[in-house]
Amino acid sequence: MLVLSRKQEEAIVVVGDDGFEPLLKVTVLEIKHGKVRLGIEAPADVPVHRWEIWERIQSESLPGKAS
């Protein structure tokens, strides 16, 4: 796990294999009352989910899982 510190309005970028095309830009929008609000910019074809939603999607798509 890479751990980075960012202040409000600072961002990180995740780039693709070519090292130039950004896949995600994550910006710290607000830090207040122990909560951090993040803004995420991604191409329309890149799904972005909260972790717990992604886990649910993965468990529901397992082969042999009844709907």
PQR file with spaces between the fields and no chain letter, atoms N, CA, C, O and H, PARSE charges and radii, in Angstrom:
ATOM       1  N    MET     1       0.855   -1.176    0.000 -0.4000 1.5000
ATOM       2  CA   MET     1       0.000    0.000    0.000 -0.0000 2.0000
ATOM       3  C    MET     1       0.897    1.235    0.000  0.5500 1.7000
ATOM       4  O    MET     1       1.825    1.352    0.800 -0.5500 1.4000
ATOM       5  N    LEU     2       0.605    2.123   -0.889 -0.4000 1.5000
ATOM       6  CA   LEU     2       1.286    3.411   -0.935 -0.0000 2.0000
ATOM       7  C    LEU     2       0.501    4.379   -0.057  0.5500 1.7000
ATOM       8  O    LEU     2      -0.711    4.515   -0.222 -0.5500 1.4000
ATOM       9  H    LEU     2      -0.148    2.028   -1.540  0.4000 1.0000
ATOM      10  N    VAL     3       1.169    5.047    0.865 -0.4000 1.5000
ATOM      11  CA   VAL     3       0.522    6.003    1.762 -0.0000 2.0000
ATOM      12  C    VAL     3       1.049    7.388    1.433  0.5500 1.7000
ATOM      13  O    VAL     3       2.256    7.625    1.455 -0.5500 1.4000
ATOM      14  H    VAL     3       2.154    4.937    0.999  0.4000 1.0000
ATOM      15  N    LEU     4       0.126    8.310    1.124 -0.4000 1.5000
ATOM      16  CA   LEU     4       0.491    9.676    0.780 -0.0000 2.0000
ATOM      17  C    LEU     4      -0.269   10.645    1.671  0.5500 1.7000
ATOM      18  O    LEU     4      -1.405   10.382    2.064 -0.5500 1.4000
ATOM      19  H    LEU     4      -0.855    8.117    1.105  0.4000 1.0000
ATOM      20  N    SER     5       0.358   11.753    1.982 -0.4000 1.5000
ATOM      21  CA   SER     5      -0.327   12.826    2.706 -0.0000 2.0000
ATOM      22  C    SER     5      -0.681   13.914    1.710  0.5500 1.7000
ATOM      23  O    SER     5       0.139   14.300    0.877 -0.5500 1.4000
ATOM      24  H    SER     5       1.281   11.967    1.662  0.4000 1.0000
ATOM      25  N    ARG     6      -1.904   14.405    1.800 -0.4000 1.5000
ATOM      26  CA   ARG     6      -2.366   15.487    0.942 -0.0000 2.0000
ATOM      27  C    ARG     6      -3.141   16.467    1.802  0.5500 1.7000
ATOM      28  O    ARG     6      -3.803   16.075    2.763 -0.5500 1.4000
ATOM      29  H    ARG     6      -2.571   14.092    2.477  0.4000 1.0000
ATOM      30  N    LYS     7      -3.057   17.721    1.460 -0.4000 1.5000
ATOM      31  CA   LYS     7      -3.845   18.765    2.120 -0.0000 2.0000
ATOM      32  C    LYS     7      -5.059   19.063    1.251  0.5500 1.7000
ATOM      33  O    LYS     7      -5.160   18.599    0.116 -0.5500 1.4000
ATOM      34  H    LYS     7      -2.520   18.040    0.679  0.4000 1.0000
ATOM      35  N    GLN     8      -5.981   19.848    1.807 -0.4000 1.5000
ATOM      36  CA   GLN     8      -7.171   20.234    1.052 -0.0000 2.0000
ATOM      37  C    GLN     8      -6.766   20.879   -0.269  0.5500 1.7000
ATOM      38  O    GLN     8      -5.841   21.690   -0.323 -0.5500 1.4000
ATOM      39  H    GLN     8      -5.899   20.226    2.730  0.4000 1.0000
ATOM      40  N    GLU     9      -7.471   20.508   -1.325 -0.4000 1.5000
ATOM      41  CA   GLU     9      -7.249   20.967   -2.702 -0.0000 2.0000
ATOM      42  C    GLU     9      -6.015   20.353   -3.359  0.5500 1.7000
ATOM      43  O    GLU     9      -5.718   20.690   -4.505 -0.5500 1.4000
ATOM      44  H    GLU     9      -8.223   19.850   -1.281  0.4000 1.0000
ATOM      45  N    GLU    10      -5.287   19.469   -2.683 -0.4000 1.5000
ATOM      46  CA   GLU    10      -4.179   18.766   -3.310 -0.0000 2.0000
ATOM      47  C    GLU    10      -4.701   17.456   -3.894  0.5500 1.7000
ATOM      48  O    GLU    10      -5.740   16.953   -3.468 -0.5500 1.4000
ATOM      49  H    GLU    10      -5.528   19.196   -1.752  0.4000 1.0000
ATOM      50  N    ALA    11      -3.984   16.911   -4.862 -0.4000 1.5000
ATOM      51  CA   ALA    11      -4.474   15.733   -5.583 -0.0000 2.0000
ATOM      52  C    ALA    11      -3.358   14.720   -5.800  0.5500 1.7000
ATOM      53  O    ALA    11      -2.174   15.015   -5.636 -0.5500 1.4000
ATOM      54  H    ALA    11      -3.139   17.320   -5.208  0.4000 1.0000
ATOM      55  N    ILE    12      -3.780   13.512   -6.175 -0.4000 1.5000
ATOM      56  CA   ILE    12      -2.875   12.485   -6.688 -0.0000 2.0000
ATOM      57  C    ILE    12      -3.430   12.026   -8.028  0.5500 1.7000
ATOM      58  O    ILE    12      -4.610   12.220   -8.322 -0.5500 1.4000
ATOM      59  H    ILE    12      -4.741   13.273   -6.308  0.4000 1.0000
ATOM      60  N    VAL    13      -2.581   11.424   -8.826 -0.4000 1.5000
ATOM      61  CA   VAL    13      -3.032   10.907  -10.111 -0.0000 2.0000
ATOM      62  C    VAL    13      -2.523    9.477  -10.262  0.5500 1.7000
ATOM      63  O    VAL    13      -1.399    9.164   -9.869 -0.5500 1.4000
ATOM      64  H    VAL    13      -1.623   11.267   -8.587  0.4000 1.0000
ATOM      65  N    VAL    14      -3.357    8.617  -10.833 -0.4000 1.5000
ATOM      66  CA   VAL    14      -2.992    7.241  -11.156 -0.0000 2.0000
ATOM      67  C    VAL    14      -2.960    7.171  -12.672  0.5500 1.7000
ATOM      68  O    VAL    14      -3.946    7.482  -13.341 -0.5500 1.4000
ATOM      69  H    VAL    14      -4.270    8.871  -11.153  0.4000 1.0000
ATOM      70  N    VAL    15      -1.814    6.757  -13.210 -0.4000 1.5000
ATOM      71  CA   VAL    15      -1.656    6.748  -14.669 -0.0000 2.0000
ATOM      72  C    VAL    15      -1.704    5.333  -15.212  0.5500 1.7000
ATOM      73  O    VAL    15      -1.531    4.364  -14.473 -0.5500 1.4000
ATOM      74  H    VAL    15      -1.013    6.504  -12.667  0.4000 1.0000
ATOM      75  N    GLY    16      -1.941    5.225  -16.508 -0.4000 1.5000
ATOM      76  CA   GLY    16      -1.995    3.926  -17.171 -0.0000 2.0000
ATOM      77  C    GLY    16      -0.622    3.373  -17.455  0.5500 1.7000
ATOM      78  O    GLY    16       0.388    3.938  -17.036 -0.5500 1.4000
ATOM      79  H    GLY    16      -2.082    6.012  -17.108  0.4000 1.0000
ATOM      80  N    ASP    17      -0.590    2.271  -18.167 -0.4000 1.5000
ATOM      81  CA   ASP    17       0.661    1.571  -18.477 -0.0000 2.0000
ATOM      82  C    ASP    17       1.657    2.431  -19.233  0.5500 1.7000
ATOM      83  O    ASP    17       2.866    2.245  -19.101 -0.5500 1.4000
ATOM      84  H    ASP    17      -1.411    1.812  -18.508  0.4000 1.0000
ATOM      85  N    ASP    18       1.157    3.373  -20.026 -0.4000 1.5000
ATOM      86  CA   ASP    18       2.068    4.196  -20.821 -0.0000 2.0000
ATOM      87  C    ASP    18       2.766    5.264  -19.986  0.5500 1.7000
ATOM      88  O    ASP    18       3.706    5.904  -20.458 -0.5500 1.4000
ATOM      89  H    ASP    18       0.174    3.524  -20.132  0.4000 1.0000
ATOM      90  N    GLY    19       2.314    5.460  -18.751 -0.4000 1.5000
ATOM      91  CA   GLY    19       2.938    6.442  -17.874 -0.0000 2.0000
ATOM      92  C    GLY    19       2.509    7.870  -18.121  0.5500 1.7000
ATOM      93  O    GLY    19       2.966    8.777  -17.426 -0.5500 1.4000
ATOM      94  H    GLY    19       1.551    4.940  -18.368  0.4000 1.0000
ATOM      95  N    PHE    20       1.636    8.096  -19.100 -0.4000 1.5000
ATOM      96  CA   PHE    20       1.239    9.454  -19.444 -0.0000 2.0000
ATOM      97  C    PHE    20      -0.261    9.698  -19.334  0.5500 1.7000
ATOM      98  O    PHE    20      -0.689   10.780  -18.935 -0.5500 1.4000
ATOM      99  H    PHE    20       1.264    7.359  -19.665  0.4000 1.0000
ATOM     100  N    GLU    21      -1.051    8.703  -19.683 -0.4000 1.5000
ATOM     101  CA   GLU    21      -2.499    8.871  -19.703 -0.0000 2.0000
ATOM     102  C    GLU    21      -3.070    8.641  -18.303  0.5500 1.7000
ATOM     103  O    GLU    21      -3.004    7.526  -17.786 -0.5500 1.4000
ATOM     104  H    GLU    21      -0.703    7.824  -20.008  0.4000 1.0000
ATOM     105  N    PRO    22      -3.633    9.691  -17.682 -0.5600 1.5000
ATOM     106  CA   PRO    22      -4.180    9.489  -16.329  0.2800 2.0000
ATOM     107  C    PRO    22      -5.455    8.651  -16.346  0.5500 1.7000
ATOM     108  O    PRO    22      -6.351    8.884  -17.157 -0.5500 1.4000
ATOM     109  N    LEU    23      -5.527    7.673  -15.443 -0.4000 1.5000
ATOM     110  CA   LEU    23      -6.734    6.876  -15.283 -0.0000 2.0000
ATOM     111  C    LEU    23      -7.640    7.493  -14.223  0.5500 1.7000
ATOM     112  O    LEU    23      -8.861    7.533  -14.379 -0.5500 1.4000
ATOM     113  H    LEU    23      -4.799    7.483  -14.784  0.4000 1.0000
ATOM     114  N    LEU    24      -7.027    7.972  -13.143 -0.4000 1.5000
ATOM     115  CA   LEU    24      -7.780    8.564  -12.043 -0.0000 2.0000
ATOM     116  C    LEU    24      -7.055    9.795  -11.523  0.5500 1.7000
ATOM     117  O    LEU    24      -5.826    9.826  -11.460 -0.5500 1.4000
ATOM     118  H    LEU    24      -6.036    7.939  -13.016  0.4000 1.0000
ATOM     119  N    LYS    25      -7.817   10.794  -11.157 -0.4000 1.5000
ATOM     120  CA   LYS    25      -7.300   11.931  -10.407 -0.0000 2.0000
ATOM     121  C    LYS    25      -8.159   12.031   -9.157  0.5500 1.7000
ATOM     122  O    LYS    25      -9.381   12.147   -9.243 -0.5500 1.4000
ATOM     123  H    LYS    25      -8.816   10.769  -11.209  0.4000 1.0000
ATOM     124  N    VAL    26      -7.517   11.985   -7.997 -0.4000 1.5000
ATOM     125  CA   VAL    26      -8.220   12.046   -6.717 -0.0000 2.0000
ATOM     126  C    VAL    26      -7.788   13.327   -6.012  0.5500 1.7000
ATOM     127  O    VAL    26      -6.603   13.535   -5.751 -0.5500 1.4000
ATOM     128  H    VAL    26      -6.524   11.890   -7.928  0.4000 1.0000
ATOM     129  N    THR    27      -8.762   14.180   -5.708 -0.4000 1.5000
ATOM     130  CA   THR    27      -8.494   15.465   -5.074 -0.0000 2.0000
ATOM     131  C    THR    27      -9.163   15.511   -3.713  0.5500 1.7000
ATOM     132  O    THR    27     -10.324   15.127   -3.572 -0.5500 1.4000
ATOM     133  H    THR    27      -9.724   14.011   -5.920  0.4000 1.0000
ATOM     134  N    VAL    28      -8.425   15.984   -2.703 -0.4000 1.5000
ATOM     135  CA   VAL    28      -9.007   16.204   -1.376 -0.0000 2.0000
ATOM     136  C    VAL    28      -9.811   17.499   -1.463  0.5500 1.7000
ATOM     137  O    VAL    28      -9.243   18.578   -1.636 -0.5500 1.4000
ATOM     138  H    VAL    28      -7.482   16.296   -2.818  0.4000 1.0000
ATOM     139  N    LEU    29     -11.127   17.389   -1.344 -0.4000 1.5000
ATOM     140  CA   LEU    29     -11.994   18.556   -1.447 -0.0000 2.0000
ATOM     141  C    LEU    29     -12.185   19.250   -0.105  0.5500 1.7000
ATOM     142  O    LEU    29     -12.205   20.478   -0.024 -0.5500 1.4000
ATOM     143  H    LEU    29     -11.588   16.512   -1.203  0.4000 1.0000
ATOM     144  N    GLU    30     -12.325   18.447    0.945 -0.4000 1.5000
ATOM     145  CA   GLU    30     -12.641   19.026    2.244 -0.0000 2.0000
ATOM     146  C    GLU    30     -12.234   18.063    3.351  0.5500 1.7000
ATOM     147  O    GLU    30     -12.366   16.847    3.213 -0.5500 1.4000
ATOM     148  H    GLU    30     -12.309   17.449    0.879  0.4000 1.0000
ATOM     149  N    ILE    31     -11.740   18.620    4.442 -0.4000 1.5000
ATOM     150  CA   ILE    31     -11.447   17.846    5.641 -0.0000 2.0000
ATOM     151  C    ILE    31     -12.169   18.552    6.779  0.5500 1.7000
ATOM     152  O    ILE    31     -11.835   19.682    7.133 -0.5500 1.4000
ATOM     153  H    ILE    31     -11.633   19.608    4.554  0.4000 1.0000
ATOM     154  N    LYS    32     -13.174   17.868    7.354 -0.4000 1.5000
ATOM     155  CA   LYS    32     -13.975   18.518    8.386 -0.0000 2.0000
ATOM     156  C    LYS    32     -14.572   17.461    9.310  0.5500 1.7000
ATOM     157  O    LYS    32     -15.114   16.458    8.847 -0.5500 1.4000
ATOM     158  H    LYS    32     -13.446   16.949    7.066  0.4000 1.0000
ATOM     159  N    HIS    33     -14.472   17.691   10.612 -0.4000 1.5000
ATOM     160  CA   HIS    33     -15.071   16.820   11.625 -0.0000 2.0000
ATOM     161  C    HIS    33     -14.648   15.359   11.462  0.5500 1.7000
ATOM     162  O    HIS    33     -15.466   14.449   11.600 -0.5500 1.4000
ATOM     163  H    HIS    33     -14.032   18.506   10.988  0.4000 1.0000
ATOM     164  N    GLY    34     -13.379   15.146   11.171 -0.4000 1.5000
ATOM     165  CA   GLY    34     -12.872   13.778   11.053 -0.0000 2.0000
ATOM     166  C    GLY    34     -13.241   13.065    9.776  0.5500 1.7000
ATOM     167  O    GLY    34     -13.011   11.862    9.655 -0.5500 1.4000
ATOM     168  H    GLY    34     -12.714   15.885   11.058  0.4000 1.0000
ATOM     169  N    LYS    35     -13.809   13.776    8.816 -0.4000 1.5000
ATOM     170  CA   LYS    35     -14.175   13.175    7.533 -0.0000 2.0000
ATOM     171  C    LYS    35     -13.425   13.873    6.402  0.5500 1.7000
ATOM     172  O    LYS    35     -13.146   15.071    6.456 -0.5500 1.4000
ATOM     173  H    LYS    35     -13.996   14.753    8.914  0.4000 1.0000
ATOM     174  N    VAL    36     -13.114   13.096    5.391 -0.4000 1.5000
ATOM     175  CA   VAL    36     -12.437   13.615    4.208 -0.0000 2.0000
ATOM     176  C    VAL    36     -13.363   13.445    3.015  0.5500 1.7000
ATOM     177  O    VAL    36     -13.864   12.348    2.767 -0.5500 1.4000
ATOM     178  H    VAL    36     -13.341   12.123    5.347  0.4000 1.0000
ATOM     179  N    ARG    37     -13.591   14.517    2.280 -0.4000 1.5000
ATOM     180  CA   ARG    37     -14.374   14.433    1.036 -0.0000 2.0000
ATOM     181  C    ARG    37     -13.387   14.406   -0.121  0.5500 1.7000
ATOM     182  O    ARG    37     -12.512   15.265   -0.227 -0.5500 1.4000
ATOM     183  H    ARG    37     -13.183   15.407    2.482  0.4000 1.0000
ATOM     184  N    LEU    38     -13.539   13.411   -0.985 -0.4000 1.5000
ATOM     185  CA   LEU    38     -12.656   13.240   -2.127 -0.0000 2.0000
ATOM     186  C    LEU    38     -13.422   13.468   -3.416  0.5500 1.7000
ATOM     187  O    LEU    38     -14.577   13.063   -3.542 -0.5500 1.4000
ATOM     188  H    LEU    38     -14.250   12.713   -0.899  0.4000 1.0000
ATOM     189  N    GLY    39     -12.780   14.111   -4.364 -0.4000 1.5000
ATOM     190  CA   GLY    39     -13.315   14.220   -5.718 -0.0000 2.0000
ATOM     191  C    GLY    39     -12.516   13.294   -6.609  0.5500 1.7000
ATOM     192  O    GLY    39     -11.286   13.300   -6.572 -0.5500 1.4000
ATOM     193  H    GLY    39     -11.841   14.440   -4.262  0.4000 1.0000
ATOM     194  N    ILE    40     -13.205   12.497   -7.411 -0.4000 1.5000
ATOM     195  CA   ILE    40     -12.536   11.515   -8.263 -0.0000 2.0000
ATOM     196  C    ILE    40     -12.895   11.795   -9.712  0.5500 1.7000
ATOM     197  O    ILE    40     -14.069   11.822  -10.081 -0.5500 1.4000
ATOM     198  H    ILE    40     -14.204   12.492   -7.441  0.4000 1.0000
ATOM     199  N    GLU    41     -11.875   12.002  -10.523 -0.4000 1.5000
ATOM     200  CA   GLU    41     -12.061   12.196  -11.963 -0.0000 2.0000
ATOM     201  C    GLU    41     -11.522   10.962  -12.673  0.5500 1.7000
ATOM     202  O    GLU    41     -10.391   10.538  -12.439 -0.5500 1.4000
ATOM     203  H    GLU    41     -10.921   11.981  -10.223  0.4000 1.0000
ATOM     204  N    ALA    42     -12.349   10.394  -13.543 -0.4000 1.5000
ATOM     205  CA   ALA    42     -11.963    9.201  -14.291 -0.0000 2.0000
ATOM     206  C    ALA    42     -12.689    9.216  -15.628  0.5500 1.7000
ATOM     207  O    ALA    42     -13.767    9.801  -15.739 -0.5500 1.4000
ATOM     208  H    ALA    42     -13.268   10.738  -13.733  0.4000 1.0000
ATOM     209  N    PRO    43     -12.112    8.580  -16.645 -0.5600 1.5000
ATOM     210  CA   PRO    43     -12.836    8.449  -17.907  0.2800 2.0000
ATOM     211  C    PRO    43     -14.158    7.726  -17.688  0.5500 1.7000
ATOM     212  O    PRO    43     -14.294    6.941  -16.750 -0.5500 1.4000
ATOM     213  N    ALA    44     -15.120    7.988  -18.543 -0.4000 1.5000
ATOM     214  CA   ALA    44     -16.460    7.401  -18.400 -0.0000 2.0000
ATOM     215  C    ALA    44     -16.435    5.875  -18.423  0.5500 1.7000
ATOM     216  O    ALA    44     -17.321    5.241  -17.850 -0.5500 1.4000
ATOM     217  H    ALA    44     -15.010    8.626  -19.305  0.4000 1.0000
ATOM     218  N    ASP    45     -15.437    5.274  -19.073 -0.4000 1.5000
ATOM     219  CA   ASP    45     -15.392    3.815  -19.166 -0.0000 2.0000
ATOM     220  C    ASP    45     -14.641    3.163  -18.005  0.5500 1.7000
ATOM     221  O    ASP    45     -14.461    1.946  -18.000 -0.5500 1.4000
ATOM     222  H    ASP    45     -14.717    5.789  -19.538  0.4000 1.0000
ATOM     223  N    VAL    46     -14.200    3.947  -17.025 -0.4000 1.5000
ATOM     224  CA   VAL    46     -13.518    3.414  -15.849 -0.0000 2.0000
ATOM     225  C    VAL    46     -14.486    3.450  -14.674  0.5500 1.7000
ATOM     226  O    VAL    46     -14.807    4.530  -14.177 -0.5500 1.4000
ATOM     227  H    VAL    46     -14.346    4.936  -17.028  0.4000 1.0000
ATOM     228  N    PRO    47     -14.961    2.283  -14.217 -0.5600 1.5000
ATOM     229  CA   PRO    47     -15.891    2.261  -13.088  0.2800 2.0000
ATOM     230  C    PRO    47     -15.196    2.711  -11.803  0.5500 1.7000
ATOM     231  O    PRO    47     -14.041    2.361  -11.560 -0.5500 1.4000
ATOM     232  N    VAL    48     -15.898    3.479  -10.992 -0.4000 1.5000
ATOM     233  CA   VAL    48     -15.395    3.918   -9.690 -0.0000 2.0000
ATOM     234  C    VAL    48     -16.480    3.599   -8.661  0.5500 1.7000
ATOM     235  O    VAL    48     -17.619    4.045   -8.795 -0.5500 1.4000
ATOM     236  H    VAL    48     -16.836    3.763  -11.189  0.4000 1.0000
ATOM     237  N    HIS    49     -16.120    2.828   -7.639 -0.4000 1.5000
ATOM     238  CA   HIS    49     -17.077    2.417   -6.613 -0.0000 2.0000
ATOM     239  C    HIS    49     -16.459    2.610   -5.237  0.5500 1.7000
ATOM     240  O    HIS    49     -15.237    2.601   -5.090 -0.5500 1.4000
ATOM     241  H    HIS    49     -15.195    2.466   -7.530  0.4000 1.0000
ATOM     242  N    ARG    50     -17.310    2.786   -4.225 -0.4000 1.5000
ATOM     243  CA   ARG    50     -16.850    2.666   -2.850 -0.0000 2.0000
ATOM     244  C    ARG    50     -16.458    1.208   -2.648  0.5500 1.7000
ATOM     245  O    ARG    50     -17.022    0.321   -3.289 -0.5500 1.4000
ATOM     246  H    ARG    50     -18.303    2.793   -4.344  0.4000 1.0000
ATOM     247  N    TRP    51     -15.497    0.952   -1.763 -0.4000 1.5000
ATOM     248  CA   TRP    51     -14.973   -0.405   -1.559 -0.0000 2.0000
ATOM     249  C    TRP    51     -16.076   -1.401   -1.242  0.5500 1.7000
ATOM     250  O    TRP    51     -16.116   -2.481   -1.830 -0.5500 1.4000
ATOM     251  H    TRP    51     -15.040    1.673   -1.242  0.4000 1.0000
ATOM     252  N    GLU    52     -16.983   -1.053   -0.310 -0.4000 1.5000
ATOM     253  CA   GLU    52     -18.010   -2.007    0.101 -0.0000 2.0000
ATOM     254  C    GLU    52     -18.975   -2.331   -1.039  0.5500 1.7000
ATOM     255  O    GLU    52     -19.516   -3.435   -1.096 -0.5500 1.4000
ATOM     256  H    GLU    52     -16.950   -0.176    0.168  0.4000 1.0000
ATOM     257  N    ILE    53     -19.192   -1.396   -1.928 -0.4000 1.5000
ATOM     258  CA   ILE    53     -20.037   -1.661   -3.107 -0.0000 2.0000
ATOM     259  C    ILE    53     -19.300   -2.586   -4.064  0.5500 1.7000
ATOM     260  O    ILE    53     -19.899   -3.511   -4.612 -0.5500 1.4000
ATOM     261  H    ILE    53     -18.753   -0.499   -1.882  0.4000 1.0000
ATOM     262  N    TRP    54     -18.021   -2.352   -4.270 -0.4000 1.5000
ATOM     263  CA   TRP    54     -17.216   -3.197   -5.151 -0.0000 2.0000
ATOM     264  C    TRP    54     -17.189   -4.635   -4.634  0.5500 1.7000
ATOM     265  O    TRP    54     -17.298   -5.582   -5.414 -0.5500 1.4000
ATOM     266  H    TRP    54     -17.534   -1.600   -3.825  0.4000 1.0000
ATOM     267  N    GLU    55     -17.042   -4.797   -3.303 -0.4000 1.5000
ATOM     268  CA   GLU    55     -17.054   -6.145   -2.730 -0.0000 2.0000
ATOM     269  C    GLU    55     -18.388   -6.839   -2.987  0.5500 1.7000
ATOM     270  O    GLU    55     -18.413   -8.028   -3.306 -0.5500 1.4000
ATOM     271  H    GLU    55     -16.954   -4.028   -2.669  0.4000 1.0000
ATOM     272  N    ARG    56     -19.490   -6.115   -2.853 -0.4000 1.5000
ATOM     273  CA   ARG    56     -20.812   -6.698   -3.102 -0.0000 2.0000
ATOM     274  C    ARG    56     -20.940   -7.104   -4.570  0.5500 1.7000
ATOM     275  O    ARG    56     -21.440   -8.188   -4.870 -0.5500 1.4000
ATOM     276  H    ARG    56     -19.470   -5.149   -2.594  0.4000 1.0000
ATOM     277  N    ILE    57     -20.496   -6.250   -5.476 -0.4000 1.5000
ATOM     278  CA   ILE    57     -20.550   -6.564   -6.907 -0.0000 2.0000
ATOM     279  C    ILE    57     -19.749   -7.835   -7.189  0.5500 1.7000
ATOM     280  O    ILE    57     -20.202   -8.708   -7.929 -0.5500 1.4000
ATOM     281  H    ILE    57     -20.090   -5.369   -5.232  0.4000 1.0000
ATOM     282  N    GLN    58     -18.556   -7.935   -6.596 -0.4000 1.5000
ATOM     283  CA   GLN    58     -17.707   -9.106   -6.809 -0.0000 2.0000
ATOM     284  C    GLN    58     -18.357  -10.367   -6.274  0.5500 1.7000
ATOM     285  O    GLN    58     -18.333  -11.402   -6.940 -0.5500 1.4000
ATOM     286  H    GLN    58     -18.188   -7.226   -5.994  0.4000 1.0000
ATOM     287  N    SER    59     -18.941  -10.302   -5.078 -0.4000 1.5000
ATOM     288  CA   SER    59     -19.549  -11.508   -4.497 -0.0000 2.0000
ATOM     289  C    SER    59     -20.788  -11.941   -5.274  0.5500 1.7000
ATOM     290  O    SER    59     -21.079  -13.134   -5.361 -0.5500 1.4000
ATOM     291  H    SER    59     -18.960   -9.461   -4.537  0.4000 1.0000
ATOM     292  N    GLU    60     -21.512  -10.990   -5.835 -0.4000 1.5000
ATOM     293  CA   GLU    60     -22.706  -11.330   -6.612 -0.0000 2.0000
ATOM     294  C    GLU    60     -22.361  -11.878   -7.995  0.5500 1.7000
ATOM     295  O    GLU    60     -23.191  -12.527   -8.632 -0.5500 1.4000
ATOM     296  H    GLU    60     -21.275  -10.021   -5.765  0.4000 1.0000
ATOM     297  N    SER    61     -21.140  -11.619   -8.459 -0.4000 1.5000
ATOM     298  CA   SER    61     -20.769  -12.089   -9.801 -0.0000 2.0000
ATOM     299  C    SER    61     -19.982  -13.391   -9.764  0.5500 1.7000
ATOM     300  O    SER    61     -19.493  -13.845  -10.798 -0.5500 1.4000
ATOM     301  H    SER    61     -20.466  -11.092   -7.941  0.4000 1.0000
ATOM     302  N    LEU    62     -19.853  -14.004   -8.574 -0.4000 1.5000
ATOM     303  CA   LEU    62     -19.148  -15.278   -8.483 -0.0000 2.0000
ATOM     304  C    LEU    62     -19.911  -16.366   -9.244  0.5500 1.7000
ATOM     305  O    LEU    62     -21.139  -16.421   -9.180 -0.5500 1.4000
ATOM     306  H    LEU    62     -20.250  -13.635   -7.734  0.4000 1.0000
ATOM     307  N    PRO    63     -19.184  -17.234   -9.968 -0.5600 1.5000
ATOM     308  CA   PRO    63     -19.859  -18.336  -10.676  0.2800 2.0000
ATOM     309  C    PRO    63     -20.603  -19.231   -9.683  0.5500 1.7000
ATOM     310  O    PRO    63     -20.089  -19.538   -8.607 -0.5500 1.4000
ATOM     311  N    GLY    64     -21.811  -19.643  -10.051 -0.4000 1.5000
ATOM     312  CA   GLY    64     -22.596  -20.523   -9.211 -0.0000 2.0000
ATOM     313  C    GLY    64     -23.368  -19.815   -8.129  0.5500 1.7000
ATOM     314  O    GLY    64     -24.087  -20.457   -7.364 -0.5500 1.4000
ATOM     315  H    GLY    64     -22.229  -19.394  -10.925  0.4000 1.0000
ATOM     316  N    LYS    65     -23.237  -18.498   -8.044 -0.4000 1.5000
ATOM     317  CA   LYS    65     -23.959  -17.713   -7.035 -0.0000 2.0000
ATOM     318  C    LYS    65     -25.397  -17.540   -7.486  0.5500 1.7000
ATOM     319  O    LYS    65     -25.650  -17.078   -8.598 -0.5500 1.4000
ATOM     320  H    LYS    65     -22.652  -17.977   -8.666  0.4000 1.0000
ATOM     321  N    ALA    66     -26.347  -17.911   -6.622 -0.4000 1.5000
ATOM     322  CA   ALA    66     -27.767  -17.753   -6.945 -0.0000 2.0000
ATOM     323  C    ALA    66     -28.157  -16.285   -6.786  0.5500 1.7000
ATOM     324  O    ALA    66     -27.706  -15.618   -5.855 -0.5500 1.4000
ATOM     325  H    ALA    66     -26.141  -18.287   -5.719  0.4000 1.0000
ATOM     326  N    SER    67     -28.979  -15.791   -7.678 -0.4000 1.5000
ATOM     327  CA   SER    67     -29.400  -14.391   -7.614 -0.0000 2.0000
ATOM     328  C    SER    67     -30.559  -14.203   -6.679  0.5500 1.7000
ATOM     329  O    SER    67     -31.039  -13.082   -6.508 -0.5500 1.4000
ATOM     330  H    SER    67     -29.345  -16.333   -8.435  0.4000 1.0000
